[in-house]
């Protein structure tokens, strides 16, 4: 029933889905004190004025949710992937021409879900997949990822091996490195001036898979006009030390996010401590409001 409902929604204009999502995002912001406080606190931690950006961020988070039926289930020429303007495709082509695999790292920014679909039009890509906690959503999530050249890997050891095989075959892999990993799979590294438990997987994949990192950010255009996907090489080489490498990755993500902070998912509990993880080190002070 839920899968059928999402398929029906996918036929609505993208602009309408995003507008409905924005209204829902603002409603959740107004109704949920926990969500509102976390979103505002994360903005303030990053140095932004919550009074200026909080509602914009909540509306954009709603647009992110509202557009999913179209991104996940719309096929053919009207699929949102055909409304993606790509900047920096030459960096990907250069890596592929060298025979190396491409490791895309993308923050939860804008229409990040459509970036993997765009990459799949250039060649096979495998993205790490974490099943939704609610069983009722699993058929929707699985059906949404059934696309040509787009494979999924579970967030476990078998999935990591699948990602490595893809990279060693010269294919592409996609990760969202700004989500908290499970205990034992991360280190504490600064993210907007506060220690965040950060996955070490990207650095391990780049090293063991002989891959090059490409940073990807997909910003949403107003009025349902599509997206701009910007691709750029990772600045410099990753440090061999896991903690320093995680800090480098977080700093690179911060740069992408600061280009359009209202489209970042500030309501996510990025600074949580996974069960069993060591205590976080003392945090630095929040930045000055922007």
C-alpha positions as CSV (number, residue, x, y, z in Angstrom):
1,X,0.0,0.0,0.0
2,X,2.8,2.5,1.0
3,X,4.8,1.6,-2.2
4,X,1.7,2.2,-4.3
5,X,1.2,5.6,-2.6
6,X,4.7,6.7,-3.3
7,X,4.4,5.6,-6.9
8,X,1.2,7.7,-7.2
9,X,3.0,10.7,-5.7
10,X,5.8,10.4,-8.2
11,X,3.5,11.6,-10.9
12,X,3.0,15.0,-9.3
13,X,5.1,17.9,-10.6
14,X,8.5,18.2,-8.8
15,X,7.7,21.8,-7.9
16,X,4.5,20.7,-6.2
17,X,6.2,17.8,-4.3
18,X,8.8,20.2,-3.1
19,X,6.3,22.8,-2.0
20,X,4.3,20.2,-0.1
21,X,7.5,19.0,1.5
22,X,8.5,22.5,2.5
23,X,5.1,23.0,4.3
24,X,5.6,19.6,6.1
25,X,9.1,20.6,7.1
26,X,7.9,23.8,8.6
27,X,5.1,22.0,10.4
28,X,7.5,19.5,11.9
29,X,9.8,22.3,13.0
30,X,6.9,24.0,14.7
31,X,5.5,20.9,16.4
32,X,8.6,19.0,17.5
33,X,10.6,20.7,20.2
34,X,13.4,18.1,20.1
35,X,13.9,18.5,16.3
36,X,13.7,22.3,16.5
37,X,16.3,22.5,19.3
38,X,18.7,20.1,17.6
39,X,18.4,22.0,14.3
40,X,19.0,25.4,15.9
41,X,21.8,24.0,18.1
42,X,23.6,22.5,15.1
43,X,23.3,25.7,13.1
44,X,24.7,27.7,16.0
45,X,27.5,25.2,16.5
46,X,28.5,25.9,12.8
47,X,28.5,29.6,13.4
48,X,25.2,30.5,11.9
49,X,22.4,32.6,13.3
50,X,19.5,30.2,14.0
51,X,16.9,33.0,13.8
52,X,18.0,33.7,10.3
53,X,18.5,30.2,8.9
54,X,16.5,27.7,11.0
55,X,13.2,28.0,9.1
56,X,14.9,28.0,5.7
57,X,16.7,24.9,6.7
58,X,13.6,23.2,8.0
59,X,11.8,24.1,4.7
60,X,14.6,22.7,2.6
61,X,14.7,19.5,4.7
62,X,11.0,19.2,3.9
63,X,11.7,19.7,0.2
64,X,14.3,16.9,0.5
65,X,11.7,14.5,1.8
66,X,8.9,15.8,-0.6
67,X,10.9,15.2,-3.7
68,X,11.8,11.6,-2.9
69,X,8.8,10.0,-4.7
70,X,9.9,11.6,-7.9
71,X,13.6,10.9,-7.5
72,X,13.0,7.3,-6.5
73,X,10.1,6.2,-8.7
74,X,9.8,8.5,-11.8
75,X,11.3,6.9,-14.9
76,X,11.9,8.0,-18.5
77,X,12.6,11.5,-19.8
78,X,10.7,13.1,-16.9
79,X,12.8,11.6,-14.2
80,X,14.6,14.3,-12.1
81,X,18.0,12.8,-13.0
82,X,17.5,14.4,-16.5
83,X,17.2,17.8,-14.8
84,X,20.6,17.6,-13.3
85,X,23.2,20.1,-14.6
86,X,26.7,18.7,-14.0
87,X,29.8,20.7,-13.3
88,X,33.2,19.0,-13.1
89,X,32.4,15.8,-15.0
90,X,35.9,15.9,-16.5
91,X,37.4,15.0,-13.1
92,X,35.4,11.8,-13.1
93,X,36.4,11.0,-16.7
94,X,40.0,11.5,-15.8
95,X,39.9,9.0,-12.9
96,X,38.1,6.4,-15.0
97,X,40.5,6.8,-17.9
98,X,43.4,6.0,-15.5
99,X,41.7,2.7,-14.6
100,X,41.1,3.7,-11.0
101,X,37.8,3.5,-9.2
102,X,35.9,6.6,-8.2
103,X,34.9,7.1,-4.6
104,X,32.2,9.7,-4.4
105,X,31.7,11.4,-1.0
106,X,28.6,13.5,-0.6
107,X,27.1,15.2,2.4
108,X,23.4,15.3,3.2
109,X,23.1,18.4,1.1
110,X,20.3,19.4,-1.3
111,X,19.1,16.6,-3.6
112,X,21.9,14.2,-2.7
113,X,19.7,11.2,-3.6
114,X,19.8,12.1,-7.3
115,X,23.6,12.3,-7.5
116,X,24.0,8.5,-7.5
117,X,21.5,8.2,-10.3
118,X,23.4,10.8,-12.3
119,X,26.7,8.9,-11.8
120,X,24.9,5.7,-12.9
121,X,24.4,7.2,-16.3
122,X,28.2,7.3,-16.8
123,X,28.9,3.7,-15.6
124,X,28.2,1.2,-12.7
125,X,28.1,2.6,-9.2
126,X,27.5,0.9,-5.9
127,X,26.2,2.9,-2.9
128,X,26.2,1.8,0.7
129,X,22.6,1.2,1.9
130,X,21.4,1.2,5.4
131,X,17.9,-0.3,5.6
132,X,15.3,1.9,7.3
133,X,14.5,1.1,10.9
134,X,10.8,0.6,10.2
135,X,10.0,-2.6,8.4
136,X,7.1,-1.0,6.6
137,X,9.5,1.4,4.7
138,X,11.9,-1.4,3.5
139,X,9.9,-2.3,0.3
140,X,9.8,1.4,-0.6
141,X,13.6,1.8,-0.1
142,X,14.5,-1.3,-2.0
143,X,12.2,-0.6,-4.9
144,X,13.6,2.9,-5.2
145,X,17.1,1.7,-5.8
146,X,16.4,-0.7,-8.6
147,X,18.0,1.1,-11.5
148,X,20.4,0.3,-14.3
149,X,24.0,0.5,-13.3
150,X,23.0,1.3,-9.7
151,X,23.8,-1.4,-7.1
152,X,23.4,-1.2,-3.3
153,X,25.7,-2.7,-0.6
154,X,24.5,-3.3,3.0
155,X,26.2,-1.4,5.8
156,X,28.1,-4.4,7.1
157,X,31.3,-6.4,6.4
158,X,29.8,-8.1,3.3
159,X,28.9,-4.6,2.0
160,X,32.4,-3.3,2.5
161,X,33.8,-6.2,0.6
162,X,31.3,-5.5,-2.2
163,X,32.5,-1.8,-2.3
164,X,36.1,-2.9,-2.5
165,X,35.4,-5.3,-5.4
166,X,33.7,-2.5,-7.3
167,X,36.6,-0.1,-6.8
168,X,39.2,-2.6,-7.7
169,X,37.3,-3.3,-10.9
170,X,37.6,0.4,-11.8
171,X,33.9,1.1,-11.0
172,X,32.4,3.8,-8.8
173,X,31.2,3.8,-5.1
174,X,29.1,6.4,-3.3
175,X,29.1,7.2,0.4
176,X,27.5,9.7,2.7
177,X,30.3,10.2,5.2
178,X,28.5,12.7,7.5
179,X,26.4,10.1,9.2
180,X,27.4,8.5,12.5
181,X,28.8,5.0,12.1
182,X,28.4,2.2,14.5
183,X,30.8,1.6,17.5
184,X,34.2,0.5,16.3
185,X,33.7,1.9,12.8
186,X,34.7,5.5,13.5
187,X,36.8,8.0,15.3
188,X,36.1,11.3,17.0
189,X,36.9,14.2,14.5
190,X,35.9,17.8,14.5
191,X,32.9,18.8,12.5
192,X,32.1,22.5,12.6
193,X,34.2,22.8,15.7
194,X,32.7,19.9,17.7
195,X,33.8,16.3,17.9
196,X,31.6,14.1,15.8
197,X,31.9,10.3,15.6
198,X,33.1,10.0,12.0
199,X,33.4,6.9,9.8
200,X,36.9,5.7,8.9
201,X,35.5,3.7,5.9
202,X,36.2,6.3,3.2
203,X,39.9,6.5,3.9
204,X,40.2,2.6,4.0
205,X,38.3,2.3,0.8
206,X,40.4,4.9,-1.0
207,X,43.6,3.1,0.2
208,X,42.6,-0.6,-0.2
209,X,40.6,0.0,-3.4
210,X,43.2,2.2,-5.1
211,X,40.5,4.8,-5.6
212,X,40.4,8.5,-6.1
213,X,38.0,10.6,-4.1
214,X,35.6,12.9,-5.8
215,X,33.5,15.3,-3.7
216,X,29.9,15.6,-4.9
217,X,27.3,18.3,-3.9
218,X,23.9,18.4,-5.4
219,X,22.1,21.7,-4.9
220,X,18.4,22.1,-5.5
221,X,17.2,24.8,-7.8
222,X,14.1,26.8,-6.9
223,X,10.7,26.1,-8.5
224,X,11.4,22.5,-9.2
225,X,13.8,23.4,-12.0
226,X,16.2,20.6,-11.2
227,X,19.6,20.4,-9.6
228,X,23.2,21.4,-10.0
229,X,25.7,18.6,-9.3
230,X,29.2,19.8,-8.7
231,X,32.1,17.3,-8.8
232,X,35.6,18.1,-7.6
233,X,38.7,16.2,-6.6
234,X,39.5,15.8,-2.9
235,X,42.0,18.5,-1.9
236,X,45.3,16.8,-1.3
237,X,46.1,13.3,-0.1
238,X,44.5,11.7,2.9
239,X,46.7,11.2,6.0
240,X,47.6,7.7,6.9
241,X,46.3,8.3,10.5
242,X,42.6,7.4,10.7
243,X,41.7,10.3,13.0
244,X,43.5,12.9,10.9
245,X,42.0,11.5,7.7
246,X,38.5,11.7,9.2
247,X,39.2,15.3,10.1
248,X,40.4,16.1,6.5
249,X,37.1,14.6,5.2
250,X,35.0,16.5,7.6
251,X,36.7,19.8,6.6
252,X,36.1,19.1,3.0
253,X,32.4,18.5,3.7
254,X,32.2,21.7,5.7
255,X,33.5,23.6,2.6
256,X,30.7,22.1,0.5
257,X,28.0,22.8,3.1
258,X,29.0,26.4,3.6
259,X,28.3,27.2,0.0
260,X,24.6,26.7,0.6
261,X,24.0,26.0,4.3
262,X,20.2,26.3,4.2
263,X,20.1,23.1,2.1
264,X,22.1,21.0,4.6
265,X,20.3,18.5,6.9
266,X,21.0,20.3,10.2
267,X,18.2,18.4,12.0
268,X,20.3,15.2,11.9
269,X,21.7,14.1,15.2
270,X,25.3,14.3,13.9
271,X,27.0,14.5,17.3
272,X,25.4,11.5,18.9
273,X,27.6,8.9,20.7
274,X,27.0,5.4,19.4
275,X,26.4,2.7,22.0
276,X,29.8,1.4,23.1
277,X,31.8,4.2,21.5
278,X,34.4,6.0,23.7
279,X,33.5,9.3,25.1
280,X,34.0,12.3,22.9
281,X,37.0,14.6,23.6
282,X,36.4,18.1,24.9
283,X,34.8,20.2,22.1
284,X,36.0,23.6,20.9
285,X,33.8,26.7,21.2
286,X,31.0,27.3,18.7
287,X,31.8,29.7,15.9
288,X,30.7,33.3,15.6
289,X,27.2,33.6,14.2
290,X,27.1,34.4,10.5
